[in-house]
Amino acid sequence: MKVSIAHLGPTGTNSETAAIAYANWLGRHRQQEAVLFPCPSIAITLDSVAQQKVDLAVVPVENSIEGSVTTTLDRLWQLEQLKIIQALILPISHALLSCNASLKEIQTVYSHPQALAQCQNWLAKFLPSAKLVAINSTTSALPYLKDDLAAAAISSPRAAQLYQIPILCHDIGDYSDNCTRFWIVSSTQNNNGSHLSLAFSLPKNVPGALVKPLQIFARRGINMSKIESRPTKRLLGEYIFFIDLEGNLQHSSVTAALTELSQYTETLKIFGNYDFCQLTNN
């Protein structure tokens, strides 16, 4: 049976690379054939799962340099149907692509906002006067570079091969160990795994309102690997708290903690219990 997988397109994005790697993993471990569907944005990628247009979506959630991908977090909170079933980590390599052989003649640099941010120190040093233009993906501008010799784009070495655009500068990321965590999202809940992601809002912004929920995990020895807040978009100062835990929903300590947590929260959403798949690009 074929599995349909949505990802941020067009061809050559890091999201597509992650989707290909996950498709290979499905073939090796589950003997499933995958068909990829590129989408114009992360939001539409996730919407396609919620609307049952595809079976799965591969979306970035956190970068080691620039932190969380807020569109992914916000969409998970907004759409009840979305559930995380697996995770993977992809090493990220950025290159400057251009049909111009001279770095001094580059006036405009296009890329996804995350890629521009991950290369901001390099850009400030080597292209301080260039106009930085944020676009939907790292490959959206590549088809137009052959017609504009004053333009360049930050993309991957793989994209340079696919679009036949020369690499003007290699490895322009600000940090060498750059990597991005991706979530595999489905409409089916997974209740088993090494990690658990959830989010909640609080009934009132009063002293101790956040401490009490967090103490629930500490008392039971459940490691909280990440916490961050996002605005509720209702009132200034109201937040949703996103938490990653190390735990399995099959364990009684985890289920007891979640039951108690619901007593201190206004809205509690469990996004999924999942493992990390071993990622290869072959």
C-alpha atoms as an extended CHARMM CRD file, in Angstrom:
* protein
*
       282  EXT
         1         1  MET       CA              0.0000000000        0.0000000000        0.0000000000  PROA      1               0.0000000000
         2         2  LYS       CA              1.3450000000        3.4350000000       -0.9490000000  PROA      2               0.0000000000
         3         3  VAL       CA              1.6810000000        6.1550000000        1.6790000000  PROA      3               0.0000000000
         4         4  SER       CA              1.2640000000        9.8020000000        0.6570000000  PROA      4               0.0000000000
         5         5  ILE       CA              3.6230000000       12.2610000000        2.3710000000  PROA      5               0.0000000000
         6         6  ALA       CA              3.3130000000       16.0560000000        2.2100000000  PROA      6               0.0000000000
         7         7  HSD       CA              6.3120000000       18.3480000000        2.7110000000  PROA      7               0.0000000000
         8         8  LEU       CA              7.3890000000       21.9290000000        2.0960000000  PROA      8               0.0000000000
         9         9  GLY       CA              8.3430000000       22.3060000000       -1.5450000000  PROA      9               0.0000000000
        10        10  PRO       CA              9.3270000000       22.8420000000       -4.2250000000  PROA      10              0.0000000000
        11        11  THR       CA             11.8600000000       20.1520000000       -5.1060000000  PROA      11              0.0000000000
        12        12  GLY       CA             15.2070000000       20.4060000000       -3.3350000000  PROA      12              0.0000000000
        13        13  THR       CA             14.1580000000       21.7630000000        0.0760000000  PROA      13              0.0000000000
        14        14  ASN       CA             15.5190000000       20.3090000000        3.3090000000  PROA      14              0.0000000000
        15        15  SER       CA             11.9700000000       19.2360000000        4.0990000000  PROA      15              0.0000000000
        16        16  GLU       CA             11.9150000000       17.1830000000        0.8980000000  PROA      16              0.0000000000
        17        17  THR       CA             15.2660000000       15.6480000000        1.8340000000  PROA      17              0.0000000000
        18        18  ALA       CA             13.8060000000       14.6690000000        5.2130000000  PROA      18              0.0000000000
        19        19  ALA       CA             10.6710000000       13.2980000000        3.5210000000  PROA      19              0.0000000000
        20        20  ILE       CA             12.7790000000       11.2080000000        1.1240000000  PROA      20              0.0000000000
        21        21  ALA       CA             14.7990000000        9.8360000000        4.0240000000  PROA      21              0.0000000000
        22        22  TYR       CA             11.6150000000        8.9600000000        5.9030000000  PROA      22              0.0000000000
        23        23  ALA       CA             10.1600000000        7.3430000000        2.7740000000  PROA      23              0.0000000000
        24        24  ASN       CA             13.3050000000        5.2070000000        2.5650000000  PROA      24              0.0000000000
        25        25  TRP       CA             12.8820000000        4.2980000000        6.2310000000  PROA      25              0.0000000000
        26        26  LEU       CA              9.2960000000        3.1850000000        5.5670000000  PROA      26              0.0000000000
        27        27  GLY       CA             10.5020000000        1.0370000000        2.6980000000  PROA      27              0.0000000000
        28        28  ARG       CA             13.2140000000       -0.6430000000        4.7600000000  PROA      28              0.0000000000
        29        29  HSD       CA             11.3100000000       -1.1580000000        8.0010000000  PROA      29              0.0000000000
        30        30  ARG       CA              7.6760000000       -1.4440000000        6.9430000000  PROA      30              0.0000000000
        31        31  GLN       CA              7.8850000000       -2.3890000000        3.2610000000  PROA      31              0.0000000000
        32        32  GLN       CA              5.7100000000        0.5920000000        2.3710000000  PROA      32              0.0000000000
        33        33  GLU       CA              6.0700000000        2.6400000000       -0.7890000000  PROA      33              0.0000000000
        34        34  ALA       CA              5.7540000000        6.4090000000       -0.3930000000  PROA      34              0.0000000000
        35        35  VAL       CA              4.6060000000        9.1310000000       -2.7790000000  PROA      35              0.0000000000
        36        36  LEU       CA              5.7250000000       12.7030000000       -2.0010000000  PROA      36              0.0000000000
        37        37  PHE       CA              3.5290000000       15.7800000000       -2.3560000000  PROA      37              0.0000000000
        38        38  PRO       CA              5.2740000000       19.1970000000       -2.2150000000  PROA      38              0.0000000000
        39        39  CYS       CA              3.2790000000       22.0610000000       -0.6660000000  PROA      39              0.0000000000
        40        40  PRO       CA              3.8290000000       25.8390000000       -0.8820000000  PROA      40              0.0000000000
        41        41  SER       CA              4.0030000000       26.3870000000        2.9030000000  PROA      41              0.0000000000
        42        42  ILE       CA              4.3480000000       24.5420000000        6.2020000000  PROA      42              0.0000000000
        43        43  ALA       CA              0.7950000000       25.5060000000        7.1500000000  PROA      43              0.0000000000
        44        44  ILE       CA             -0.6220000000       24.0160000000        3.9470000000  PROA      44              0.0000000000
        45        45  THR       CA              1.5470000000       20.9300000000        4.4560000000  PROA      45              0.0000000000
        46        46  LEU       CA             -0.1170000000       20.3020000000        7.8280000000  PROA      46              0.0000000000
        47        47  ASP       CA             -3.5520000000       21.2970000000        6.5550000000  PROA      47              0.0000000000
        48        48  SER       CA             -3.3100000000       18.5900000000        3.8950000000  PROA      48              0.0000000000
        49        49  VAL       CA             -3.1610000000       15.9510000000        6.6440000000  PROA      49              0.0000000000
        50        50  ALA       CA             -6.0260000000       17.4930000000        8.6190000000  PROA      50              0.0000000000
        51        51  GLN       CA             -8.1220000000       17.5860000000        5.4390000000  PROA      51              0.0000000000
        52        52  GLN       CA             -7.2090000000       13.9450000000        4.6570000000  PROA      52              0.0000000000
        53        53  LYS       CA             -5.6290000000       14.8490000000        1.3320000000  PROA      53              0.0000000000
        54        54  VAL       CA             -2.4880000000       12.9220000000        2.3300000000  PROA      54              0.0000000000
        55        55  ASP       CA             -1.6050000000       10.2960000000        4.9230000000  PROA      55              0.0000000000
        56        56  LEU       CA              1.3930000000       12.0030000000        6.5290000000  PROA      56              0.0000000000
        57        57  ALA       CA              3.3590000000       15.2360000000        6.6520000000  PROA      57              0.0000000000
        58        58  VAL       CA              7.0440000000       15.8320000000        7.3520000000  PROA      58              0.0000000000
        59        59  VAL       CA              7.5200000000       19.2720000000        8.9170000000  PROA      59              0.0000000000
        60        60  PRO       CA             10.4400000000       21.0360000000       10.6360000000  PROA      60              0.0000000000
        61        61  VAL       CA              9.8670000000       21.8390000000       14.2860000000  PROA      61              0.0000000000
        62        62  GLU       CA             13.2190000000       22.9550000000       15.6920000000  PROA      62              0.0000000000
        63        63  ASN       CA             16.5990000000       24.0780000000       14.4110000000  PROA      63              0.0000000000
        64        64  SER       CA             19.7430000000       23.8620000000       16.5250000000  PROA      64              0.0000000000
        65        65  ILE       CA             20.6580000000       27.4810000000       15.6730000000  PROA      65              0.0000000000
        66        66  GLU       CA             17.3890000000       29.3780000000       15.3200000000  PROA      66              0.0000000000
        67        67  GLY       CA             15.1530000000       27.3620000000       17.6290000000  PROA      67              0.0000000000
        68        68  SER       CA             11.5420000000       26.4360000000       17.0540000000  PROA      68              0.0000000000
        69        69  VAL       CA              9.6040000000       26.6750000000       13.8180000000  PROA      69              0.0000000000
        70        70  THR       CA              6.6410000000       28.5690000000       15.2100000000  PROA      70              0.0000000000
        71        71  THR       CA              4.3260000000       27.8680000000       12.2700000000  PROA      71              0.0000000000
        72        72  THR       CA              4.4980000000       24.1550000000       13.0550000000  PROA      72              0.0000000000
        73        73  LEU       CA              3.7400000000       24.6650000000       16.7440000000  PROA      73              0.0000000000
        74        74  ASP       CA              0.8740000000       27.0610000000       16.1150000000  PROA      74              0.0000000000
        75        75  ARG       CA             -0.7340000000       24.7770000000       13.5330000000  PROA      75              0.0000000000
        76        76  LEU       CA             -0.5550000000       21.7560000000       15.8260000000  PROA      76              0.0000000000
        77        77  TRP       CA             -2.3530000000       23.7170000000       18.5090000000  PROA      77              0.0000000000
        78        78  GLN       CA             -5.0040000000       24.9760000000       16.0950000000  PROA      78              0.0000000000
        79        79  LEU       CA             -5.8210000000       21.6960000000       14.3280000000  PROA      79              0.0000000000
        80        80  GLU       CA             -7.2740000000       18.9400000000       16.5070000000  PROA      80              0.0000000000
        81        81  GLN       CA             -6.6560000000       16.2180000000       13.9170000000  PROA      81              0.0000000000
        82        82  LEU       CA             -2.8530000000       16.4200000000       13.8990000000  PROA      82              0.0000000000
        83        83  LYS       CA             -0.7920000000       13.8730000000       15.8190000000  PROA      83              0.0000000000
        84        84  ILE       CA              2.9620000000       13.2860000000       15.9570000000  PROA      84              0.0000000000
        85        85  ILE       CA              3.9070000000        9.6560000000       15.2300000000  PROA      85              0.0000000000
        86        86  GLN       CA              7.6810000000        9.8770000000       14.7380000000  PROA      86              0.0000000000
        87        87  ALA       CA             10.6250000000       12.2530000000       14.6890000000  PROA      87              0.0000000000
        88        88  LEU       CA             13.9140000000       12.5100000000       12.8460000000  PROA      88              0.0000000000
        89        89  ILE       CA             16.9730000000       14.7640000000       12.7830000000  PROA      89              0.0000000000
        90        90  LEU       CA             18.5230000000       16.0260000000        9.5550000000  PROA      90              0.0000000000
        91        91  PRO       CA             21.9840000000       17.6590000000        9.3180000000  PROA      91              0.0000000000
        92        92  ILE       CA             21.6960000000       21.0030000000        7.5090000000  PROA      92              0.0000000000
        93        93  SER       CA             24.2770000000       22.4060000000        5.0910000000  PROA      93              0.0000000000
        94        94  HSD       CA             23.8100000000       25.8370000000        3.5320000000  PROA      94              0.0000000000
        95        95  ALA       CA             25.4730000000       27.0810000000        0.3420000000  PROA      95              0.0000000000
        96        96  LEU       CA             25.2290000000       30.3030000000       -1.6230000000  PROA      96              0.0000000000
        97        97  LEU       CA             23.9890000000       29.5470000000       -5.1320000000  PROA      97              0.0000000000
        98        98  SER       CA             24.3370000000       31.9900000000       -8.0130000000  PROA      98              0.0000000000
        99        99  CYS       CA             25.0580000000       32.1280000000      -11.7290000000  PROA      99              0.0000000000
       100       100  ASN       CA             27.4750000000       34.9690000000      -11.0370000000  PROA      100             0.0000000000
       101       101  ALA       CA             31.0740000000       33.9790000000      -10.3740000000  PROA      101             0.0000000000
       102       102  SER       CA             31.8200000000       37.1230000000       -8.3500000000  PROA      102             0.0000000000
       103       103  LEU       CA             30.6260000000       37.5090000000       -4.7760000000  PROA      103             0.0000000000
       104       104  LYS       CA             31.1710000000       41.2710000000       -5.0380000000  PROA      104             0.0000000000
       105       105  GLU       CA             28.4330000000       41.5860000000       -7.6880000000  PROA      105             0.0000000000
       106       106  ILE       CA             25.6710000000       39.9550000000       -5.5990000000  PROA      106             0.0000000000
       107       107  GLN       CA             23.0200000000       42.5140000000       -4.6660000000  PROA      107             0.0000000000
       108       108  THR       CA             20.1300000000       40.3140000000       -3.5080000000  PROA      108             0.0000000000
       109       109  VAL       CA             19.9910000000       37.0570000000       -1.5270000000  PROA      109             0.0000000000
       110       110  TYR       CA             16.8230000000       34.9580000000       -1.4020000000  PROA      110             0.0000000000
       111       111  SER       CA             15.9220000000       32.1420000000        0.9830000000  PROA      111             0.0000000000
       112       112  HSD       CA             13.5750000000       30.8840000000        3.6580000000  PROA      112             0.0000000000
       113       113  PRO       CA             13.6360000000       33.0660000000        6.8150000000  PROA      113             0.0000000000
       114       114  GLN       CA             15.1970000000       30.2260000000        8.8370000000  PROA      114             0.0000000000
       115       115  ALA       CA             18.0540000000       29.8210000000        6.3420000000  PROA      115             0.0000000000
       116       116  LEU       CA             18.7140000000       33.5630000000        6.2500000000  PROA      116             0.0000000000
       117       117  ALA       CA             18.8330000000       33.6170000000       10.0490000000  PROA      117             0.0000000000
       118       118  GLN       CA             21.1330000000       30.6020000000       10.2210000000  PROA      118             0.0000000000
       119       119  CYS       CA             23.6230000000       32.3860000000        7.9340000000  PROA      119             0.0000000000
       120       120  GLN       CA             23.2500000000       35.9400000000        9.2840000000  PROA      120             0.0000000000
       121       121  ASN       CA             26.8330000000       36.2810000000       10.5470000000  PROA      121             0.0000000000
       122       122  TRP       CA             28.2830000000       35.0870000000        7.2360000000  PROA      122             0.0000000000
       123       123  LEU       CA             25.9840000000       37.4160000000        5.2930000000  PROA      123             0.0000000000
       124       124  ALA       CA             26.9250000000       40.3900000000        7.4800000000  PROA      124             0.0000000000
       125       125  LYS       CA             30.6190000000       39.7020000000        6.9130000000  PROA      125             0.0000000000
       126       126  PHE       CA             30.7100000000       38.8840000000        3.2060000000  PROA      126             0.0000000000
       127       127  LEU       CA             27.5530000000       40.5170000000        1.7960000000  PROA      127             0.0000000000
       128       128  PRO       CA             26.8570000000       43.4460000000        4.1480000000  PROA      128             0.0000000000
       129       129  SER       CA             25.1630000000       45.5530000000        1.4430000000  PROA      129             0.0000000000
       130       130  ALA       CA             23.0490000000       42.8220000000       -0.1120000000  PROA      130             0.0000000000
       131       131  LYS       CA             19.2730000000       42.9210000000        0.1940000000  PROA      131             0.0000000000
       132       132  LEU       CA             17.9670000000       39.8700000000        2.0370000000  PROA      132             0.0000000000
       133       133  VAL       CA             14.6010000000       38.6350000000        0.7600000000  PROA      133             0.0000000000
       134       134  ALA       CA             12.6180000000       36.0510000000        2.7210000000  PROA      134             0.0000000000
       135       135  ILE       CA             10.6250000000       33.5920000000        0.5920000000  PROA      135             0.0000000000
       136       136  ASN       CA              8.5650000000       30.4430000000        1.2060000000  PROA      136             0.0000000000
       137       137  SER       CA             11.4050000000       27.9510000000        0.8390000000  PROA      137             0.0000000000
       138       138  THR       CA             15.1260000000       27.6360000000        0.1570000000  PROA      138             0.0000000000
       139       139  THR       CA             14.4530000000       26.6210000000       -3.4620000000  PROA      139             0.0000000000
       140       140  SER       CA             11.6250000000       28.9310000000       -4.5470000000  PROA      140             0.0000000000
       141       141  ALA       CA             13.9780000000       31.4670000000       -6.1450000000  PROA      141             0.0000000000
       142       142  LEU       CA             16.3560000000       29.0370000000       -7.8620000000  PROA      142             0.0000000000
       143       143  PRO       CA             14.5460000000       28.8930000000      -11.2310000000  PROA      143             0.0000000000
       144       144  TYR       CA             14.9680000000       32.6670000000      -11.5950000000  PROA      144             0.0000000000
       145       145  LEU       CA             18.6870000000       32.9720000000      -10.8150000000  PROA      145             0.0000000000
       146       146  LYS       CA             19.7650000000       32.2960000000      -14.4030000000  PROA      146             0.0000000000
       147       147  ASP       CA             17.9700000000       35.4850000000      -15.4610000000  PROA      147             0.0000000000
       148       148  ASP       CA             19.4030000000       37.6520000000      -12.6670000000  PROA      148             0.0000000000
       149       149  LEU       CA             23.1770000000       37.5900000000      -12.2860000000  PROA      149             0.0000000000
       150       150  ALA       CA             23.0160000000       40.0210000000       -9.3740000000  PROA      150             0.0000000000
       151       151  ALA       CA             20.9550000000       37.5630000000       -7.3300000000  PROA      151             0.0000000000
       152       152  ALA       CA             21.8630000000       34.5770000000       -5.1850000000  PROA      152             0.0000000000
       153       153  ALA       CA             20.0020000000       32.1450000000       -2.9640000000  PROA      153             0.0000000000
       154       154  ILE       CA             20.8410000000       30.2090000000        0.1630000000  PROA      154             0.0000000000
       155       155  SER       CA             19.9910000000       26.5890000000       -0.4490000000  PROA      155             0.0000000000
       156       156  SER       CA             21.4540000000       23.0970000000       -0.1230000000  PROA      156             0.0000000000
       157       157  PRO       CA             24.2070000000       21.4700000000       -2.2200000000  PROA      157             0.0000000000
       158       158  ARG       CA             21.5870000000       18.9280000000       -3.3040000000  PROA      158             0.0000000000
       159       159  ALA       CA             19.3770000000       21.7290000000       -4.6420000000  PROA      159             0.0000000000
       160       160  ALA       CA             22.3370000000       23.1140000000       -6.6050000000  PROA      160             0.0000000000
       161       161  GLN       CA             22.6240000000       19.7720000000       -8.3960000000  PROA      161             0.0000000000
       162       162  LEU       CA             18.8890000000       19.4530000000       -9.0160000000  PROA      162             0.0000000000
       163       163  TYR       CA             18.5140000000       22.9520000000      -10.4770000000  PROA      163             0.0000000000
       164       164  GLN       CA             21.9350000000       23.0740000000      -12.1170000000  PROA      164             0.0000000000
       165       165  ILE       CA             22.8830000000       26.3020000000      -10.3250000000  PROA      165             0.0000000000
       166       166  PRO       CA             26.5870000000       26.8010000000       -9.4580000000  PROA      166             0.0000000000
       167       167  ILE       CA             27.6400000000       26.9970000000       -5.8230000000  PROA      167             0.0000000000
       168       168  LEU       CA             29.3520000000       30.3240000000       -5.2860000000  PROA      168             0.0000000000
       169       169  CYS       CA             30.2750000000       29.6430000000       -1.6300000000  PROA      169             0.0000000000
       170       170  HSD       CA             30.1370000000       26.3940000000        0.3570000000  PROA      170             0.0000000000
       171       171  ASP       CA             29.1950000000       25.8870000000        4.0210000000  PROA      171             0.0000000000
       172       172  ILE       CA             28.0560000000       29.4240000000        4.8060000000  PROA      172             0.0000000000
       173       173  GLY       CA             26.1130000000       28.5290000000        7.9460000000  PROA      173             0.0000000000
       174       174  ASP       CA             27.1640000000       30.2980000000       11.1190000000  PROA      174             0.0000000000
       175       175  TYR       CA             27.6650000000       27.0080000000       13.0000000000  PROA      175             0.0000000000
       176       176  SER       CA             29.0550000000       23.7420000000       11.6700000000  PROA      176             0.0000000000
       177       177  ASP       CA             26.8230000000       21.3690000000       13.6710000000  PROA      177             0.0000000000
       178       178  ASN       CA             23.5920000000       22.7470000000       12.2540000000  PROA      178             0.0000000000
       179       179  CYS       CA             20.6870000000       20.3020000000       12.3060000000  PROA      179             0.0000000000
       180       180  THR       CA             16.8930000000       20.3950000000       12.2180000000  PROA      180             0.0000000000
       181       181  ARG       CA             14.3890000000       18.1950000000       14.0130000000  PROA      181             0.0000000000
       182       182  PHE       CA             11.3900000000       17.1300000000       11.9610000000  PROA      182             0.0000000000
       183       183  TRP       CA              8.1070000000       15.6300000000       13.0750000000  PROA      183             0.0000000000
       184       184  ILE       CA              6.1480000000       13.0390000000       11.1360000000  PROA      184             0.0000000000
       185       185  VAL       CA              2.5230000000       14.0750000000       11.5330000000  PROA      185             0.0000000000
       186       186  SER       CA             -0.5540000000       11.9270000000       10.9880000000  PROA      186             0.0000000000
       187       187  SER       CA             -4.2480000000       12.0410000000       11.8290000000  PROA      187             0.0000000000
       188       188  THR       CA             -3.8710000000        8.8760000000       13.9120000000  PROA      188             0.0000000000
       189       189  GLN       CA             -2.7260000000        8.9900000000       17.5330000000  PROA      189             0.0000000000
       190       190  ASN       CA              0.3590000000        7.0130000000       18.5290000000  PROA      190             0.0000000000
       191       191  ASN       CA              0.4110000000        5.8640000000       22.1810000000  PROA      191             0.0000000000
       192       192  ASN       CA              3.8640000000        4.3890000000       22.3950000000  PROA      192             0.0000000000
       193       193  GLY       CA              7.3730000000        5.8200000000       22.1830000000  PROA      193             0.0000000000
       194       194  SER       CA             10.3480000000        7.3250000000       23.9640000000  PROA      194             0.0000000000
       195       195  HSD       CA              9.2230000000       10.9660000000       23.6870000000  PROA      195             0.0000000000
       196       196  LEU       CA              5.9720000000       12.7850000000       24.2970000000  PROA      196             0.0000000000
       197       197  SER       CA              4.9270000000       16.2570000000       23.1210000000  PROA      197             0.0000000000
       198       198  LEU       CA              2.0290000000       18.2570000000       24.5450000000  PROA      198             0.0000000000
       199       199  ALA       CA              0.8010000000       21.7980000000       25.0680000000  PROA      199             0.0000000000
       200       200  PHE       CA             -1.5130000000       23.5300000000       27.5010000000  PROA      200             0.0000000000
       201       201  SER       CA             -2.9850000000       26.8880000000       28.3800000000  PROA      201             0.0000000000
       202       202  LEU       CA             -3.5770000000       28.1210000000       31.9130000000  PROA      202             0.0000000000
       203       203  PRO       CA             -6.9290000000       29.2000000000       33.3720000000  PROA      203             0.0000000000
       204       204  LYS       CA             -5.4310000000       32.2800000000       35.0780000000  PROA      204             0.0000000000
       205       205  ASN       CA             -2.1440000000       34.1490000000       35.0390000000  PROA      205             0.0000000000
       206       206  VAL       CA             -1.4940000000       34.0630000000       38.8080000000  PROA      206             0.0000000000
       207       207  PRO       CA              1.6000000000       33.3050000000       40.9430000000  PROA      207             0.0000000000
       208       208  GLY       CA              2.4520000000       29.5960000000       40.7840000000  PROA      208             0.0000000000
       209       209  ALA       CA              0.1440000000       28.9020000000       37.8360000000  PROA      209             0.0000000000
       210       210  LEU       CA              3.0000000000       27.4120000000       35.7810000000  PROA      210             0.0000000000
       211       211  VAL       CA              5.0740000000       26.0200000000       38.6520000000  PROA      211             0.0000000000
       212       212  LYS       CA              2.3640000000       23.5990000000       39.7920000000  PROA      212             0.0000000000
       213       213  PRO       CA              2.0190000000       21.8310000000       36.4200000000  PROA      213             0.0000000000
       214       214  LEU       CA              5.7900000000       21.5140000000       36.0550000000  PROA      214             0.0000000000
       215       215  GLN       CA              6.1980000000       20.0730000000       39.5570000000  PROA      215             0.0000000000
       216       216  ILE       CA              3.9540000000       17.1770000000       38.5250000000  PROA      216             0.0000000000
       217       217  PHE       CA              6.6760000000       15.8390000000       36.2330000000  PROA      217             0.0000000000
       218       218  ALA       CA              9.5030000000       16.5360000000       38.6790000000  PROA      218             0.0000000000
       219       219  ARG       CA              7.8060000000       14.5880000000       41.4830000000  PROA      219             0.0000000000
       220       220  ARG       CA              7.4750000000       11.5350000000       39.2480000000  PROA      220             0.0000000000
       221       221  GLY       CA             11.0080000000       11.7050000000       37.8590000000  PROA      221             0.0000000000
       222       222  ILE       CA              9.8280000000       12.4570000000       34.3110000000  PROA      222             0.0000000000
       223       223  ASN       CA             12.4490000000       14.4130000000       32.3930000000  PROA      223             0.0000000000
       224       224  MET       CA             11.1780000000       17.5120000000       30.6250000000  PROA      224             0.0000000000
       225       225  SER       CA             13.5340000000       18.0160000000       27.6830000000  PROA      225             0.0000000000
       226       226  LYS       CA             12.0100000000       21.2590000000       26.3820000000  PROA      226             0.0000000000
       227       227  ILE       CA              9.5350000000       23.9860000000       27.2990000000  PROA      227             0.0000000000
       228       228  GLU       CA              8.6060000000       27.1630000000       25.4740000000  PROA      228             0.0000000000
       229       229  SER       CA              5.6850000000       29.5420000000       25.2140000000  PROA      229             0.0000000000
       230       230  ARG       CA              3.6560000000       30.8850000000       22.3240000000  PROA      230             0.0000000000
       231       231  PRO       CA              1.0050000000       33.6210000000       22.5030000000  PROA      231             0.0000000000
       232       232  THR       CA             -2.5960000000       32.4420000000       22.5930000000  PROA      232             0.0000000000
       233       233  LYS       CA             -3.4160000000       35.2020000000       20.0970000000  PROA      233             0.0000000000
       234       234  ARG       CA             -6.3200000000       36.2220000000       22.3350000000  PROA      234             0.0000000000
       235       235  LEU       CA             -4.8250000000       38.7060000000       24.7980000000  PROA      235             0.0000000000
       236       236  LEU       CA             -1.3730000000       40.1530000000       25.3120000000  PROA      236             0.0000000000
       237       237  GLY       CA              0.3300000000       38.2260000000       28.1300000000  PROA      237             0.0000000000
       238       238  GLU       CA             -1.6230000000       34.9860000000       27.6090000000  PROA      238             0.0000000000
       239       239  TYR       CA              0.4700000000       32.0040000000       26.5560000000  PROA      239             0.0000000000
       240       240  ILE       CA              0.3550000000       28.4000000000       25.4220000000  PROA      240             0.0000000000
       241       241  PHE       CA              3.1450000000       26.2490000000       26.8430000000  PROA      241             0.0000000000
       242       242  PHE       CA              4.6810000000       23.5740000000       24.6250000000  PROA      242             0.0000000000
       243       243  ILE       CA              6.5040000000       20.7650000000       26.4160000000  PROA      243             0.0000000000
       244       244  ASP       CA              8.5670000000       17.7770000000       25.2940000000  PROA      244             0.0000000000
       245       245  LEU       CA              8.9230000000       14.9060000000       27.7510000000  PROA      245             0.0000000000
       246       246  GLU       CA             10.9050000000       11.7090000000       27.8530000000  PROA      246             0.0000000000
       247       247  GLY       CA              8.2240000000        9.1400000000       28.5270000000  PROA      247             0.0000000000
       248       248  ASN       CA              5.8370000000        6.4920000000       27.2530000000  PROA      248             0.0000000000
       249       249  LEU       CA              2.0500000000        6.6880000000       27.4740000000  PROA      249             0.0000000000
       250       250  GLN       CA              2.0530000000        2.9930000000       28.3590000000  PROA      250             0.0000000000
       251       251  HSD       CA              3.7600000000        3.7870000000       31.6900000000  PROA      251             0.0000000000
       252       252  SER       CA              1.5120000000        4.4210000000       34.6770000000  PROA      252             0.0000000000
       253       253  SER       CA              3.6450000000        7.3140000000       35.9550000000  PROA      253             0.0000000000
       254       254  VAL       CA              3.1560000000        9.1970000000       32.6830000000  PROA      254             0.0000000000
       255       255  THR       CA             -0.6000000000        8.6230000000       32.5110000000  PROA      255             0.0000000000
       256       256  ALA       CA             -0.9670000000        9.6370000000       36.1660000000  PROA      256             0.0000000000
       257       257  ALA       CA              1.0250000000       12.8150000000       35.5340000000  PROA      257             0.0000000000
       258       258  LEU       CA             -1.1560000000       13.7660000000       32.5780000000  PROA      258             0.0000000000
       259       259  THR       CA             -4.3220000000       13.1120000000       34.5590000000  PROA      259             0.0000000000
       260       260  GLU       CA             -3.1110000000       15.4140000000       37.3300000000  PROA      260             0.0000000000
       261       261  LEU       CA             -1.8990000000       17.9870000000       34.8150000000  PROA      261             0.0000000000
       262       262  SER       CA             -5.4020000000       18.3670000000       33.4000000000  PROA      262             0.0000000000
       263       263  GLN       CA             -6.5490000000       19.6860000000       36.7920000000  PROA      263             0.0000000000
       264       264  TYR       CA             -4.2740000000       22.7460000000       36.5080000000  PROA      264             0.0000000000
       265       265  THR       CA             -4.7670000000       23.6100000000       32.8400000000  PROA      265             0.0000000000
       266       266  GLU       CA             -7.4660000000       25.3430000000       30.8460000000  PROA      266             0.0000000000
       267       267  THR       CA             -6.8400000000       23.2950000000       27.6880000000  PROA      267             0.0000000000
       268       268  LEU       CA             -4.4820000000       20.3210000000       27.4490000000  PROA      268             0.0000000000
       269       269  LYS       CA             -3.5030000000       18.7320000000       24.1240000000  PROA      269             0.0000000000
       270       270  ILE       CA             -1.3970000000       15.6110000000       23.7230000000  PROA      270             0.0000000000
       271       271  PHE       CA              0.2690000000       15.7750000000       20.3180000000  PROA      271             0.0000000000
       272       272  GLY       CA              1.6870000000       12.2750000000       20.3490000000  PROA      272             0.0000000000
       273       273  ASN       CA              4.0590000000        9.6840000000       21.7280000000  PROA      273             0.0000000000
       274       274  TYR       CA              6.8590000000        8.8460000000       19.3250000000  PROA      274             0.0000000000
       275       275  ASP       CA             10.3370000000        7.4750000000       18.6790000000  PROA      275             0.0000000000
       276       276  PHE       CA             13.1670000000        8.8970000000       16.5930000000  PROA      276             0.0000000000
       277       277  CYS       CA             13.8160000000        6.9300000000       13.4030000000  PROA      277             0.0000000000
       278       278  GLN       CA             17.4010000000        6.3890000000       12.2850000000  PROA      278             0.0000000000
       279       279  LEU       CA             17.7530000000        8.7110000000        9.3120000000  PROA      279             0.0000000000
       280       280  THR       CA             19.6990000000        8.0040000000        6.1420000000  PROA      280             0.0000000000
       281       281  ASN       CA             19.4240000000        9.6640000000        2.7480000000  PROA      281             0.0000000000
       282       282  ASN       CA             20.0630000000        6.5250000000        0.7230000000  PROA      282             0.0000000000
